[in-house]
């Protein structure tokens, strides 16, 4: 069902102010920055070995990321898991009693099909299903 960890989402107030830590201190390579208007978020992907870190910055005060930071502060927001055939994975999770935030996939960063599991069904962790192969990824 799960192929691997696609990325770890980290909520930040400012990508611009956060990048020096990730690039200069940790030595991670920035793969790119993009805005996902439908989710009111700007994202930066950094390559960290076989996975990626996704920095998430809200683009409005009402974005889910801005609300997360207001409530919990900056930090880990979600863990994204790579899957094939996201629709089938969502159906399997429903059968196993997992409540989904997204009952149908939606488009996320890099044009990936994504769907989030509700943290009340996963022991408090926000998991994202992600169907997309990054260039150079195995699979």
Secondary structure, DSSP 8 states (H G I E B T S, - for coil): ---EEEEEEEE-S-HHHHHHIIIIIS--EEEEEEEEGGGTEEEEEEEETTEEEEEEEESSTTSHHHHHHHHH-SEEEEEEEE-SSHHHHHHHHHHTT--BS-SS-EE-GGG-EEEEB-GGGTTT--EEEEE---TT---
